[in-house]
Amino acid sequence: MKKMQKTLDTFSRKRGRGRPPRVRASEVRGRADNYRFIFDQVWDRLWPPLSQALADQGVIDAFLDGANPYAQQFVPSLASLVFRVVRETKFPKRREAQINFLADSLAGLGYVAPRSSRDICARERAREKREHHIIRYEVYVECSCGFKCRSRNLACQKCEAKVDFVFAPALSVLR
């Protein structure tokens, strides 16, 4: 029997081109969304002592007091990272922006820089926005001017009369 040169279930031992990623982007994005939810729940209790923290121990105390059910996810492992992120010069002033900034910065768990973690989260959210959405929909019209064809921008192509969705409640959702 003849020996096969290349079997069907082989895999390449070489890795792909470029620098290997340190973290998976989808994991960072998922973790950031989870952190956003957690911080939204406890921010009113967590932020006052966290803003007054002068060292890593202050961050640990703030999380143990203000974010008690979730504290084990953040301290002591991420205490120094939290302290660095909160002390950044670009740290926002408003509540929602602070929550999003801190959550996206911590999502990399220190394997990547906080700035890179925020960039990864932004890239993943932008990619999700681009996926699977309706770009254009068309409606076939018979206009009172006698024109029969597809509409352009939900209007008659000949006389520019707008399509009225009053008689079609299912299509009014598309507007």
C-alpha positions as CSV (number, residue, x, y, z in Angstrom):
1,M,0.0,0.0,0.0
2,K,1.2,3.5,-0.9
3,K,2.1,5.8,2.0
4,M,0.3,9.2,1.9
5,Q,2.4,12.3,1.6
6,K,0.1,14.6,3.4
7,T,-2.7,13.4,5.7
8,L,-6.1,15.2,5.9
9,D,-5.9,16.0,9.6
10,T,-2.6,17.8,9.7
11,F,-2.0,21.2,11.2
12,S,0.7,23.7,10.6
13,R,3.4,23.8,13.3
14,K,4.3,27.4,12.3
15,R,2.5,30.2,13.8
16,G,1.0,33.0,11.7
17,R,2.6,36.2,10.7
18,G,3.0,39.1,13.1
19,R,3.4,39.5,16.8
20,P,1.4,36.9,18.7
21,P,-1.4,38.5,20.8
22,R,-1.1,38.6,24.5
23,V,-4.9,38.5,25.2
24,R,-8.0,37.6,23.2
25,A,-9.8,40.7,22.2
26,S,-13.2,39.1,22.7
27,E,-12.3,38.1,26.3
28,V,-11.2,41.6,27.0
29,R,-14.4,43.1,25.6
30,G,-16.5,40.6,27.6
31,R,-14.7,41.3,30.8
32,A,-15.0,45.1,30.2
33,D,-18.8,44.8,29.8
34,N,-19.0,42.7,33.0
35,Y,-16.9,45.3,34.9
36,R,-19.1,48.1,33.6
37,F,-22.2,46.3,35.0
38,I,-20.4,45.7,38.4
39,F,-19.2,49.3,38.7
40,D,-22.6,50.7,37.8
41,Q,-24.1,48.7,40.7
42,V,-21.5,49.8,43.3
43,W,-20.1,53.1,42.1
44,D,-21.9,55.4,44.5
45,R,-20.4,53.6,47.4
46,L,-17.0,52.8,45.8
47,W,-16.0,56.1,44.2
48,P,-15.7,58.4,47.3
49,P,-13.1,56.2,49.1
50,L,-11.4,55.2,45.9
51,S,-10.8,58.8,44.9
52,Q,-9.2,59.5,48.3
53,A,-6.9,56.5,48.1
54,L,-3.2,57.4,48.4
55,A,-1.7,53.9,47.8
56,D,-2.6,50.4,46.9
57,Q,-3.8,49.7,50.4
58,G,-6.3,52.5,50.1
59,V,-7.7,50.9,46.9
60,I,-8.0,47.6,48.7
61,D,-9.9,49.2,51.6
62,A,-12.1,51.1,49.2
63,F,-13.1,47.9,47.4
64,L,-13.7,45.9,50.5
65,D,-16.0,48.7,51.9
66,G,-17.7,49.9,48.8
67,A,-17.8,46.9,46.4
68,N,-18.2,44.1,49.0
69,P,-19.8,41.3,46.9
70,Y,-17.5,41.9,44.0
71,A,-14.2,42.9,45.8
72,Q,-12.5,39.5,45.3
73,Q,-12.5,40.0,41.5
74,F,-10.4,43.2,41.9
75,V,-8.3,43.1,45.0
76,P,-5.6,42.5,45.9
77,S,-4.5,41.4,42.4
78,L,-5.6,44.5,40.5
79,A,-5.1,47.1,43.3
80,S,-1.9,48.7,41.8
81,L,-3.5,48.8,38.3
82,V,-6.7,50.4,39.7
83,F,-4.5,53.0,41.5
84,R,-2.6,53.8,38.3
85,V,-5.8,54.1,36.2
86,V,-7.6,56.3,38.8
87,R,-4.5,58.6,39.0
88,E,-4.2,59.1,35.2
89,T,-4.4,62.7,34.1
90,K,-7.1,61.8,31.5
91,F,-9.4,60.1,34.0
92,P,-12.9,61.5,33.4
93,K,-15.0,63.7,35.7
94,R,-18.5,62.4,35.1
95,R,-19.9,59.2,36.7
96,E,-20.7,57.2,33.5
97,A,-17.5,58.1,31.8
98,Q,-15.5,57.2,34.9
99,I,-17.2,53.8,35.1
100,N,-16.5,53.0,31.4
101,F,-12.9,54.3,31.6
102,L,-12.0,52.2,34.6
103,A,-13.8,49.1,33.4
104,D,-12.2,49.2,29.9
105,S,-8.8,49.9,31.4
106,L,-8.9,47.0,33.9
107,A,-10.3,44.5,31.3
108,G,-6.7,43.6,30.1
109,L,-5.9,42.4,33.7
110,G,-2.4,44.0,33.4
111,Y,-1.3,41.7,30.6
112,V,-1.6,44.7,28.3
113,A,-1.4,48.4,29.2
114,P,-4.6,50.2,30.3
115,R,-4.5,52.3,27.1
116,S,-4.2,49.2,25.0
117,S,-7.0,47.6,26.8
118,R,-9.3,50.6,26.1
119,D,-8.2,50.5,22.5
120,I,-9.1,46.8,22.2
121,C,-12.5,47.4,23.7
122,A,-13.2,50.2,21.4
123,R,-12.1,48.2,18.4
124,E,-14.3,45.3,19.4
125,R,-17.4,47.5,20.0
126,A,-16.9,49.2,16.6
127,R,-16.6,45.8,14.9
128,E,-19.9,44.7,16.5
129,K,-21.6,47.8,15.2
130,R,-20.5,47.0,11.7
131,E,-21.8,43.4,11.7
132,H,-25.2,42.4,10.4
133,H,-27.3,45.5,10.0
134,I,-29.7,46.6,7.3
135,I,-28.0,49.0,5.0
136,R,-31.0,49.7,2.7
137,Y,-34.5,48.5,2.3
138,E,-36.7,49.0,-0.8
139,V,-40.4,49.4,-1.2
140,Y,-42.3,48.8,-4.5
141,V,-44.7,51.7,-5.1
142,E,-47.6,52.5,-7.4
143,C,-47.9,56.3,-7.3
144,S,-50.9,58.4,-8.2
145,C,-48.8,60.0,-10.9
146,G,-48.8,56.6,-12.6
147,F,-45.3,55.5,-11.8
148,K,-44.8,51.8,-10.9
149,C,-41.4,50.7,-9.7
150,R,-39.2,50.6,-6.6
151,S,-39.1,53.7,-4.5
152,R,-35.9,55.7,-4.0
153,N,-35.4,56.9,-0.4
154,L,-39.0,55.9,0.4
155,A,-40.4,58.3,-2.2
156,C,-41.7,58.1,-5.8
157,Q,-38.8,58.4,-8.2
158,K,-40.9,60.5,-10.6
159,C,-42.8,63.0,-8.5
160,E,-40.9,62.6,-5.1
161,A,-44.1,61.8,-3.2
162,K,-43.2,60.3,0.1
163,V,-44.3,56.7,1.1
164,D,-47.0,56.9,3.8
165,F,-46.8,54.0,6.2
166,V,-50.2,54.6,7.9
167,F,-51.8,51.8,6.0
168,A,-49.0,49.3,6.6
169,P,-48.3,49.0,10.4
170,A,-45.7,46.3,9.9
171,L,-43.6,48.6,7.7
172,S,-43.8,51.5,10.1
173,V,-41.3,49.7,12.3
174,L,-38.7,50.1,9.5
175,R,-38.8,53.9,9.7
